Amino acid sequence: MCSPEESALLRLEEVFSATLARINSLVLQPLLAAAPEPSDPRGRECLLLLQQLHGRSQQLLEVTEESLHSLRERLRHPDTVGLGSLLLLHGAEGVLRVHLEYIKSYTSCVVVQAFQKTAKKRSEYWRGQRKALRQLLWGVSPEGSVGTALVQALRQPLSHHVQQYVVLLLSLGDSLGEHHPTRELVVHAATVFGDLQSFMRQELDQAVATQALWQALSSRQRDALCTPTRRLLQDSQDIPVTVAPLRAERVLLFDDVLVLLQGHSVHTFNLKLVWVDPERDGCTFHLFTPEEEFSFCFKDPQGQVVWQWKVTQAVCQALRGNKDFPVLGAGLEPSPPPTCRSMAYTFLAEGRLCQATYEGEWCQGRPHGKGTLKWPDGRNHVGNFCQGLEHGFGIRLVPQASEDKFDCYKCHWRQGSMCGYGICTAVTRCTKATSRRACGMGLGSSRAPRRPLSTASTRATGTRASGVATASGRTAIGASATLACGRPTSATARASWSPRQASATRGPSRRTRWWAQGSSSLTMTPCTRAPSPGTWPSWGR
């Protein structure tokens, strides 16, 4: 014997299936018939979003028909077809995924006002469809705009449908005995659709808030920030915040980037490369990015707690790559975002890393661990990093200015400078040098002209002049060797370098990270202490 809740679910699915079919013929098909102008990129974007929404609507209609079929079979054969055969129970996760895809497509259309912009192209047609639209809706003023009616036509039936799912499934679970074999399935399905209801409410609120923001911003700012999938999470106009040292006029937290508006300038920071300092300093918390450090200051602790929590959860969500379900910050085990991450980033600020791309491990906004650093001029460094500087074993490739060849330096680094024993594989011939600086050749972007080889120097290098120069530990301290360029050098100067000189330029309103400052060339001085041959320093392991 079937329960009244199962009969109610059958009627609910029948009504929703018919409503989806009417929405498709009355709303989506006419919207898709409005072809955009070839020179209108926004119009083409709206059309693509509507086509995607139409496809998601068809999927939702198909899964509703499947659910309807399983309910009819259950009501026709209650003795042979069990309650667990209902698609809403055994396939709740699949039904949930279809609903989530539809909601995602619908809210993207809401954010960019795809319904309103497309309806303007056929305003006469839509004015004649007001009466038919009102039959799909309730509580909508007949004097409202056509765009508002279209938005509600796709939102209201779905919201009501999911709400009735939850009510009927909870009632069905209460009607079953505690030890009924399918009671657990019913309770699980009620929980799933209850979470869907919360998720849909949050998504719709975020979409409406994001749409309102795009209308409030200038056209230049809107063009720089507006994307269909981006959602506003927090606005400094709701909870004021002061950002130092940038002095931003407005702070916007989206689900993928943090935005600081300063006049006509728009500063965006990828949340995957934003670190939140867990320490609190009164009504202030601190953020780290690869090139800047910011302090977010508030008038009261409550505002500081809200902003810090939302930024932290947004960073976690961005790193996971999926929206939190059912709401932001929800999860079985909420945890702070990881301190160490693996990402790629191209530096923009002036300094030794300007336009260089780092790909590898990060810690608190600095390259830390194994990674690769590439400059636009062809220089390449692969190895270990510590607190933003080359530290440990690394391989540096430096391109030749006039030849399609590279100088290769395999050695240890200490705080951004070469240090200790290493191997130099260079095009220029050297005998006992592990550094091109010893031959007047730097590792930076500026290159010194090569000296022609003399007869004496050729005899000094002999057959080993092909380019491999190693720092041998067998040379006595104070003994001298003659380089290919004809300049003598002592054994104490082998493979030893000093830290780079800092010569950073700082923007008027940003604080550049100290480790990214300095020039791009390296200076070399003798080491005071060298490791034993065959051993590596502890910092290079």
QUICOR-V320495 format. One record per residue. N is the residue number from 1. PHI is phi in radians with two decimals (999 if undefined). Layout:
n=N phi=PHI
n=N phi=PHI
//
This chain:
n=1 phi=999
n=2 phi=-1.48
n=3 phi=-1.47
n=4 phi=-1.07
n=5 phi=-1.13
n=6 phi=-1.19
n=7 phi=-1.11
n=8 phi=-1.16
n=9 phi=-1.11
n=10 phi=-1.08
n=11 phi=-1.11
n=12 phi=-1.08
n=13 phi=-1.20
n=14 phi=-1.12
n=15 phi=-1.14
n=16 phi=-1.18
n=17 phi=-1.10
n=18 phi=-1.14
n=19 phi=-1.15
n=20 phi=-1.09
n=21 phi=-1.12
n=22 phi=-1.21
n=23 phi=-1.09
n=24 phi=-1.10
n=25 phi=-1.42
n=26 phi=-1.59
n=27 phi=-2.02
n=28 phi=-1.21
n=29 phi=-1.09
n=30 phi=-1.10
n=31 phi=-1.14
n=32 phi=-1.24
n=33 phi=-1.32
n=34 phi=-1.46
n=35 phi=-1.35
n=36 phi=-1.33
n=37 phi=-1.23
n=38 phi=-1.03
n=39 phi=-1.64
n=40 phi=-1.95
n=41 phi=-1.15
n=42 phi=-1.14
n=43 phi=-1.11
n=44 phi=-1.15
n=45 phi=-1.11
n=46 phi=-1.09
n=47 phi=-1.13
n=48 phi=-1.09
n=49 phi=-1.14
n=50 phi=-1.17
n=51 phi=-1.11
n=52 phi=-1.13
n=53 phi=-1.10
n=54 phi=-1.09
n=55 phi=-1.12
n=56 phi=-1.15
n=57 phi=-1.13
n=58 phi=-1.14
n=59 phi=-1.12
n=60 phi=-1.13
n=61 phi=-1.14
n=62 phi=-1.13
n=63 phi=-1.22
n=64 phi=-1.17
n=65 phi=-1.12
n=66 phi=-1.12
n=67 phi=-1.10
n=68 phi=-1.11
n=69 phi=-1.12
n=70 phi=-1.14
n=71 phi=-1.20
n=72 phi=-1.14
n=73 phi=-1.10
n=74 phi=-1.15
n=75 phi=-1.31
n=76 phi=-1.30
n=77 phi=-2.23
n=78 phi=-1.17
n=79 phi=-1.45
n=80 phi=-1.78
n=81 phi=-1.84
n=82 phi=-1.37
n=83 phi=-1.13
n=84 phi=-1.19
n=85 phi=-1.37
n=86 phi=-1.14
n=87 phi=-1.09
n=88 phi=-1.14
n=89 phi=-1.73
n=90 phi=-1.42
n=91 phi=-2.08
n=92 phi=-1.08
n=93 phi=-1.15
n=94 phi=-1.17
n=95 phi=-1.10
n=96 phi=-1.07
n=97 phi=-1.07
n=98 phi=-1.12
n=99 phi=-1.11
n=100 phi=-1.11
n=101 phi=-1.13
n=102 phi=-1.14
n=103 phi=-1.11
n=104 phi=-1.07
n=105 phi=-1.17
n=106 phi=-1.12
n=107 phi=-1.18
n=108 phi=-1.12
n=109 phi=-1.16
n=110 phi=-1.15
n=111 phi=-1.07
n=112 phi=-1.69
n=113 phi=0.98
n=114 phi=-1.14
n=115 phi=-1.17
n=116 phi=-1.15
n=117 phi=-1.15
n=118 phi=-1.29
n=119 phi=-1.15
n=120 phi=-1.09
n=121 phi=-1.26
n=122 phi=-2.32
n=123 phi=-1.08
n=124 phi=-1.11
n=125 phi=-1.10
n=126 phi=-1.25
n=127 phi=-1.14
n=128 phi=-1.36
n=129 phi=-1.78
n=130 phi=-1.03
n=131 phi=-1.10
n=132 phi=-1.15
n=133 phi=-1.17
n=134 phi=-1.13
n=135 phi=-1.21
n=136 phi=-1.49
n=137 phi=-2.12
n=138 phi=-2.56
n=139 phi=1.37
n=140 phi=-1.88
n=141 phi=-1.16
n=142 phi=-1.16
n=143 phi=-1.50
n=144 phi=-1.19
n=145 phi=-1.24
n=146 phi=-1.13
n=147 phi=-1.04
n=148 phi=-1.11
n=149 phi=-1.11
n=150 phi=-1.17
n=151 phi=-1.06
n=152 phi=-1.21
n=153 phi=-1.11
n=154 phi=-1.66
n=155 phi=-1.71
n=156 phi=-1.11
n=157 phi=-1.06
n=158 phi=-1.19
n=159 phi=-1.06
n=160 phi=-1.13
n=161 phi=-1.10
n=162 phi=-1.14
n=163 phi=-1.08
n=164 phi=-1.21
n=165 phi=-0.93
n=166 phi=-1.09
n=167 phi=-1.08
n=168 phi=-1.24
n=169 phi=-1.20
n=170 phi=-1.11
n=171 phi=-1.15
n=172 phi=-1.14
n=173 phi=-1.13
n=174 phi=-1.21
n=175 phi=-1.33
n=176 phi=-1.46
n=177 phi=-1.20
n=178 phi=-1.10
n=179 phi=-1.81
n=180 phi=-1.14
n=181 phi=-1.12
n=182 phi=-1.82
n=183 phi=-1.10
n=184 phi=-1.11
n=185 phi=-1.12
n=186 phi=-1.16
n=187 phi=-1.11
n=188 phi=-1.10
n=189 phi=-1.12
n=190 phi=-1.10
n=191 phi=-1.15
n=192 phi=-1.07
n=193 phi=-1.34
n=194 phi=-1.16
n=195 phi=-1.14
n=196 phi=-1.07
n=197 phi=-1.10
n=198 phi=-1.15
n=199 phi=-1.10
n=200 phi=-1.14
n=201 phi=-1.09
n=202 phi=-1.15
n=203 phi=-1.10
n=204 phi=-1.18
n=205 phi=-1.12
n=206 phi=-1.15
n=207 phi=-1.15
n=208 phi=-1.14
n=209 phi=-1.12
n=210 phi=-1.18
n=211 phi=-1.07
n=212 phi=-1.11
n=213 phi=-1.12
n=214 phi=-1.05
n=215 phi=-1.27
n=216 phi=-1.47
n=217 phi=-1.39
n=218 phi=-1.24
n=219 phi=-1.08
n=220 phi=-1.16
n=221 phi=-1.18
n=222 phi=-1.12
n=223 phi=-1.13
n=224 phi=-1.34
n=225 phi=-2.00
n=226 phi=-1.26
n=227 phi=-2.40
n=228 phi=-1.08
n=229 phi=-1.61
n=230 phi=-1.42
n=231 phi=-2.24
n=232 phi=-1.42
n=233 phi=-1.84
n=234 phi=-2.72
n=235 phi=-2.24
n=236 phi=-1.18
n=237 phi=-1.28
n=238 phi=-1.50
n=239 phi=-2.19
n=240 phi=-1.08
n=241 phi=-2.57
n=242 phi=-1.94
n=243 phi=-1.86
n=244 phi=-2.07
n=245 phi=-1.63
n=246 phi=-1.29
n=247 phi=1.03
n=248 phi=-1.25
n=249 phi=-1.34
n=250 phi=-2.64
n=251 phi=-2.09
n=252 phi=-2.16
n=253 phi=-1.88
n=254 phi=-1.80
n=255 phi=-1.38
n=256 phi=-2.28
n=257 phi=-2.45
n=258 phi=-1.85
n=259 phi=-2.10
n=260 phi=-2.04
n=261 phi=-1.74
n=262 phi=-2.42
n=263 phi=1.14
n=264 phi=-1.55
n=265 phi=-1.50
n=266 phi=-2.14
n=267 phi=-1.82
n=268 phi=-1.98
n=269 phi=-2.33
n=270 phi=-1.08
n=271 phi=-1.12
n=272 phi=-1.19
n=273 phi=-2.09
n=274 phi=-2.10
n=275 phi=-2.01
n=276 phi=-1.78
n=277 phi=-1.24
n=278 phi=-1.18
n=279 phi=-1.27
n=280 phi=-1.89
n=281 phi=-2.14
n=282 phi=1.17
n=283 phi=-1.75
n=284 phi=-2.38
n=285 phi=-2.33
n=286 phi=-2.06
n=287 phi=-2.10
n=288 phi=-2.08
n=289 phi=-2.20
n=290 phi=-1.01
n=291 phi=-2.18
n=292 phi=-2.43
n=293 phi=-2.21
n=294 phi=-2.21
n=295 phi=-2.03
n=296 phi=-1.77
n=297 phi=-1.91
n=298 phi=-2.28
n=299 phi=-1.40
n=300 phi=-2.44
n=301 phi=-1.12
n=302 phi=-1.09
n=303 phi=-1.09
n=304 phi=-1.13
n=305 phi=-1.14
n=306 phi=-1.10
n=307 phi=-1.12
n=308 phi=-1.12
n=309 phi=-1.15
n=310 phi=-1.17
n=311 phi=-1.10
n=312 phi=-1.07
n=313 phi=-1.19
n=314 phi=-1.15
n=315 phi=-1.13
n=316 phi=-1.05
n=317 phi=-1.12
n=318 phi=-1.14
n=319 phi=-1.21
n=320 phi=-1.27
n=321 phi=1.47
n=322 phi=-2.30
n=323 phi=-1.18
n=324 phi=-1.12
n=325 phi=-2.21
n=326 phi=-1.49
n=327 phi=-2.35
n=328 phi=-1.04
n=329 phi=1.55
n=330 phi=-1.37
n=331 phi=2.93
n=332 phi=-1.20
n=333 phi=-2.32
n=334 phi=-1.04
n=335 phi=-2.48
n=336 phi=-1.18
n=337 phi=-1.10
n=338 phi=-1.10
n=339 phi=-1.27
n=340 phi=-1.75
n=341 phi=-2.45
n=342 phi=-2.07
n=343 phi=-2.59
n=344 phi=-2.01
n=345 phi=-2.66
n=346 phi=-1.88
n=347 phi=-1.31
n=348 phi=-2.00
n=349 phi=-1.20
n=350 phi=-1.13
n=351 phi=2.52
n=352 phi=-1.18
n=353 phi=-1.78
n=354 phi=-1.02
n=355 phi=1.19
n=356 phi=-1.44
n=357 phi=-1.94
n=358 phi=-1.89
n=359 phi=-2.28
n=360 phi=2.85
n=361 phi=-1.58
n=362 phi=-2.20
n=363 phi=-2.62
n=364 phi=0.93
n=365 phi=1.41
n=366 phi=-2.25
n=367 phi=-1.02
n=368 phi=-2.68
n=369 phi=2.06
n=370 phi=-1.52
n=371 phi=-2.95
n=372 phi=-2.23
n=373 phi=-2.09
n=374 phi=-2.19
n=375 phi=-1.76
n=376 phi=-1.12
n=377 phi=-1.41
n=378 phi=1.82
n=379 phi=-1.16
n=380 phi=-2.56
n=381 phi=-2.24
n=382 phi=-2.16
n=383 phi=2.87
n=384 phi=-1.69
n=385 phi=-2.24
n=386 phi=-2.47
n=387 phi=0.94
n=388 phi=1.58
n=389 phi=-2.11
n=390 phi=-1.11
n=391 phi=-2.69
n=392 phi=1.88
n=393 phi=-1.27
n=394 phi=-2.70
n=395 phi=-2.10
n=396 phi=-1.97
n=397 phi=-1.86
n=398 phi=-2.15
n=399 phi=-1.28
n=400 phi=-1.30
n=401 phi=-1.24
n=402 phi=-2.00
n=403 phi=-2.29
n=404 phi=-1.50
n=405 phi=-2.43
n=406 phi=-2.23
n=407 phi=-1.57
n=408 phi=-2.04
n=409 phi=-2.11
n=410 phi=-1.92
n=411 phi=-2.82
n=412 phi=-1.67
n=413 phi=-2.17
n=414 phi=-2.42
n=415 phi=0.93
n=416 phi=1.55
n=417 phi=-2.23
n=418 phi=-1.14
n=419 phi=-2.74
n=420 phi=1.62
n=421 phi=-1.37
n=422 phi=-2.91
n=423 phi=-2.17
n=424 phi=-2.01
n=425 phi=-1.92
n=426 phi=-2.12
n=427 phi=-1.25
n=428 phi=-1.24
n=429 phi=-1.39
n=430 phi=-2.43
n=431 phi=-1.75
n=432 phi=-2.03
n=433 phi=-1.86
n=434 phi=-1.91
n=435 phi=-2.38
n=436 phi=-1.20
n=437 phi=-1.09
n=438 phi=-1.12
n=439 phi=-1.78
n=440 phi=1.46
n=441 phi=-2.00
n=442 phi=-1.53
n=443 phi=-1.68
n=444 phi=-1.55
n=445 phi=-1.33
n=446 phi=-1.47
n=447 phi=-2.16
n=448 phi=-1.46
n=449 phi=-1.16
n=450 phi=-1.35
n=451 phi=-1.53
n=452 phi=-1.19
n=453 phi=-1.31
n=454 phi=-1.55
n=455 phi=-1.11
n=456 phi=-1.15
n=457 phi=-1.20
n=458 phi=-1.14
n=459 phi=-1.15
n=460 phi=-1.21
n=461 phi=-1.40
n=462 phi=1.12
n=463 phi=-1.33
n=464 phi=-1.61
n=465 phi=-1.48
n=466 phi=-1.27
n=467 phi=2.37
n=468 phi=-1.57
n=469 phi=-2.07
n=470 phi=-2.06
n=471 phi=-1.62
n=472 phi=-1.51
n=473 phi=-1.43
n=474 phi=-1.49
n=475 phi=-1.23
n=476 phi=-1.22
n=477 phi=-1.14
n=478 phi=1.64
n=479 phi=-1.21
n=480 phi=-1.97
n=481 phi=-2.32
n=482 phi=-1.74
n=483 phi=-1.40
n=484 phi=-1.12
n=485 phi=-1.40
n=486 phi=1.61
n=487 phi=-1.77
n=488 phi=-1.30
n=489 phi=-2.52
n=490 phi=-1.65
n=491 phi=-1.18
n=492 phi=-1.27
n=493 phi=-1.70
n=494 phi=-1.26
n=495 phi=0.86
n=496 phi=-2.30
n=497 phi=-2.47
n=498 phi=-1.90
n=499 phi=-1.05
n=500 phi=-1.19
n=501 phi=-1.49
n=502 phi=-1.48
n=503 phi=-2.51
n=504 phi=-1.44
n=505 phi=-1.95
n=506 phi=-1.99
n=507 phi=-1.17
n=508 phi=-1.20
n=509 phi=-2.31
n=510 phi=-2.14
n=511 phi=-1.93
n=512 phi=-1.33
n=513 phi=-1.05
n=514 phi=-1.11
n=515 phi=-1.29
n=516 phi=-1.60
n=517 phi=-1.50
n=518 phi=1.75
n=519 phi=-1.44
n=520 phi=-1.56
n=521 phi=-1.74
n=522 phi=-1.96
n=523 phi=-1.86
n=524 phi=-2.19
n=525 phi=-2.35
n=526 phi=-1.09
n=527 phi=-1.33
n=528 phi=-1.46
n=529 phi=-2.57
n=530 phi=-1.97
n=531 phi=-1.28
n=532 phi=-1.19
n=533 phi=-1.04
n=534 phi=1.49
n=535 phi=-2.07
n=536 phi=-1.91
n=537 phi=-1.06
n=538 phi=-1.09
n=539 phi=-1.37
n=540 phi=-1.77
n=541 phi=-1.41
//
